[in-house]
Amino acid sequence: MTEGKEVTDSFYFENSFTAELPSILANTPTFSNTIAEEDSSLTWFTYKELNELCKQSHNIEHFVRTMIERTFVQFYYRTVSFINKTPKERYDELINTFPTVLQRAKQYHIASYLGISAQHLSRLRSQ
């Protein structure tokens, strides 16, 4: 949130995951919230528990490393996209990446994700 305003920074659908990288890597509290708009499963670990699991299983350690890599790449491309693309280009990319997002997410979440007003989103959708 910025100045009490909710900001949507990503969408997650079936067979996806999210991780709060700064919290995981620095062993600190999170600065953001994850909101489930649909039925979801959640698994969480303390920093200590996650490290113990990684020590006990190469597969879990590999999964955690892959999760961290994928989350970083996702964050990087989201940041670059936001800086280098117009709202229309971001909208088109969102629709191509998540074809059902218009039916499944609230309009204000989509507008927030694109960094535009709900009115601007309506104009983009009508084009």
C-alpha positions in Angstrom: 0.0 0.0 0.0 1.1 3.5 -0.7 -0.4 6.3 1.4 -3.3 4.1 2.4 -4.0 3.1 -1.2 -4.1 -0.5 -2.3 -1.7 -1.3 -5.1 -2.0 -4.6 -7.1 1.4 -5.8 -8.2 0.6 -9.2 -9.6 -2.1 -11.8 -10.3 -1.8 -15.5 -9.6 -4.0 -18.3 -10.9 -4.0 -22.1 -10.9 -0.7 -23.8 -10.5 1.2 -20.7 -9.6 2.9 -19.5 -6.4 4.0 -16.3 -4.9 6.8 -15.6 -2.4 7.8 -12.5 -0.5 11.4 -12.5 -1.5 12.7 -9.7 0.7 11.1 -11.4 3.7 12.6 -14.8 2.8 16.1 -13.6 1.9 16.4 -11.1 4.8 14.4 -13.0 7.4 12.2 -9.9 8.0 8.5 -9.3 8.2 6.7 -8.7 4.9 5.8 -5.3 3.5 2.9 -6.4 1.4 -0.2 -8.5 1.6 -1.5 -11.3 -0.6 -5.2 -11.4 -1.1 -7.0 -14.5 -2.3 -10.1 -13.6 -4.4 -10.9 -17.2 -5.0 -10.5 -20.5 -3.1 -6.8 -21.0 -2.5 -4.4 -23.2 -0.6 -1.7 -21.6 1.5 1.4 -23.1 2.9 3.8 -21.0 4.9 7.0 -21.6 6.9 9.1 -19.6 9.3 12.5 -18.8 8.0 14.0 -21.3 10.4 11.6 -24.1 9.3 12.3 -23.4 5.6 16.0 -23.6 6.1 15.6 -26.9 8.0 13.5 -28.3 5.3 16.1 -27.3 2.7 18.9 -29.0 4.8 16.8 -32.2 4.9 15.8 -32.4 1.3 17.7 -31.6 -1.9 14.3 -31.5 -3.7 13.0 -28.9 -1.4 16.2 -26.9 -1.6 16.0 -27.0 -5.4 12.3 -26.0 -5.3 13.1 -23.0 -3.0 16.0 -21.9 -5.2 13.8 -22.2 -8.3 11.0 -20.3 -6.6 13.4 -17.5 -5.7 14.8 -17.3 -9.2 11.3 -17.3 -10.8 10.0 -14.7 -8.4 13.0 -12.4 -9.1 12.6 -12.8 -12.9 8.9 -12.0 -12.6 9.6 -8.9 -10.5 12.3 -7.8 -12.9 10.2 -8.1 -16.0 7.2 -6.5 -14.3 9.4 -3.5 -13.3 11.0 -3.2 -16.8 7.6 -3.5 -18.4 6.1 -0.8 -16.2 8.9 1.6 -17.0 9.2 0.9 -20.7 5.7 0.2 -21.9 2.6 2.3 -22.4 -0.6 1.5 -20.5 -2.0 0.0 -23.7 1.0 -2.2 -24.1 0.8 -3.3 -20.4 -2.9 -4.1 -20.9 -2.2 -6.2 -24.0 0.6 -8.0 -22.2 -1.7 -8.7 -19.2 -4.5 -10.1 -21.4 -2.0 -12.3 -23.3 -0.4 -13.6 -20.1 -3.7 -14.1 -18.2 -6.5 -14.4 -20.7 -9.2 -14.9 -18.0 -8.1 -12.0 -15.8 -10.9 -9.7 -17.0 -13.5 -12.3 -15.9 -11.7 -13.2 -12.7 -10.2 -10.1 -11.2 -11.9 -6.9 -10.0 -11.6 -4.0 -12.4 -10.0 -1.8 -9.8 -7.3 -4.5 -9.3 -6.6 -4.6 -13.0 -6.5 -0.8 -13.2 -4.1 -0.7 -10.2 -1.9 -3.3 -11.7 -1.7 -1.3 -15.0 -1.0 1.9 -13.1 -4.1 3.6 -14.5 -7.5 4.8 -13.5 -10.6 2.7 -13.8 -11.9 5.1 -16.4 -8.7 4.7 -18.5 -9.1 0.9 -18.2 -12.7 1.2 -19.6 -11.3 3.1 -22.5 -8.6 0.5 -23.2 -11.2 -2.3 -22.9 -13.5 -0.6 -25.5 -10.7 -0.3 -28.1 
